[in-house]
Amino acid sequence: MPNLTYINKLSNGDENFKKRLIDVIKFEFPTEKNIYQENIKLKNYQIAAENVHKIKHKISILSFKKGYKLASKHENNLKENNNNFEQEFEEVLKTITSFLSLI
């Protein structure tokens, strides 16, 4: 599950910084997710791999280790035009979307 462990460590008690970082993720993630999903739908797997790479950074910041490992596998597979992890990665995206709606 995603959490704020890394964000709390980065912010070192600075609530304004923490809020700004969370706001950036909340702003950027939905757009990046939609672009990824569109590229998957169009079978633009090379571009989708780049999309996953960007999303992977947010997964890391949200301390979602299982999601990060899956994103890495999915990114590498997409580079080989292999979309085997699409459904599992969609679950990661749903989990992050839900988490962001709660914080």
N, C-alpha and C positions, 0 to 999 in steps of 0.2 A: 504494500500500500504506500502511496505517496505520503510524505509528511514534511514538516517544516524544519527538520533538524539542521540541514545544511544552511538554509536561509537564516535561521536563528544564529548559527555560528558566524556566518558572514556579517550579519548586522551587529553582532556584539552588543546587543542591548539598545541599539539605535532604532527606535520604533518607526521613525520617519523613513529611514533607509529600507527597513523591512517592508513597509507598506508600499514604497515605490517599486521595489523589486517584484513583489507580488502583483502589483498593478500592471507592470510591464508583461509579466507572464500571462495574466488574465486577458490582456489586450491582444498579444501576439498569438497565443496558442490557438484560438478558434480559427483565425485566418490561415495559419500554417496547416492545421488539421484539414480544413476545407480544400486547400490547394493540393495537399497530399491525396485526399480522397478523389479529387477530380483526375489527377494524373493516374491513379490506380484504375479508375473507370475507363480512361482512355488507353490503358496499357502502356503508358509512358514510364516504363519501369526505371530507366536511368534517372529521369527527373524525379520520380517518386523516391528513389534512393537518396537524392540530395535533400528532398523534403524531410525524410526520416532523419537524416543527419541533423538538420536544424531542430527538429522536435526532440531528438535525443538529448540535446543540451538542456532543455527544460525538464525532461524526465530526470536527468542527473541532478539538477538544482532542487528538484522536489524529492530527492533521496529515495527514488523508486527503483531499487536495485534490480528486482526481477524484471520490471518494465524496460530498464536500460539494457539488460542482457538480451532480451527479446528484440528490442529495437536494433541492436547491433547485428544480430543474426539476420533480421529482416532486411536491413540496409545492404548487407553483403550479398544476400540472395537476390535482391532486386538488381544489383549490379550485374548479376549473371542471368538476368531476365527470368528469375524464378520467384514466384509469388506465393510460395507455400505457407508463409507465416501471416498472410493478410488477415485472416479471421482472429488469430491470437493478438495481433497488433491492434486491431479494432477494439478489442476488449481493453487493452492498455489505454487507448484514446478515450474510451468511455469512462474508465476509472479516473483518469486525470480530469476529464470534464466534470464529473461529479464532485471530485475533491475541490476543484477550483470554485465550484458554485457554493461550497460550504465555508470557504475561508474569506 
